[in-house]
Amino acid sequence: MLRNFMLGKIHRCVVTRADLDYVGSITLDPVLIRAAGFLENEKIDIYDVTNGSRISTYVIPGKEGSGEVGINGAAAHHVKAGDLVILAAYGWMTEAEAAARKPSVVFVDAHNRILETVDRERTPERLAFAGHTSA
């Protein structure tokens, strides 16, 4: 049986822009894309920590090293520049496949620069290094 597991996540990044008139997607710095293990055009979920919105879209690459997290199209009605978001991708796999891999979890600073990439979730106590107060 296939089950849906998290493949990668960028934890609490800051939205740098929101553009209603752009064709839908999320534009991400390729540095962040690689660190999280996302692929171009891959479906990801956006969890807006600021307002509670949860939406899905797909990834397109932005400018290398820019720290860009740009919300495009209709999603910009729900997610605004300056919002704190969590980005996550999921994939279907067997339990055996899931046991053999761990998701990439990327922690960033207020400018979306990578602080740390780990292969497991952190507890609230372990998040203190980045100034986070919750998981």
Secondary structure, DSSP 8 states (H G I E B T S, - for coil): --EEEEEEEEEEEE--EEETTS-SEEEE-HHHHHHHT--TT-EEEEEETTT--EEEEEEEE--TTS--EEEEGGGGGT--TT-EEEEEEEEEE-HHHHHT---EEEEE-TT--EEEEESS---GGGGGGGT-S--
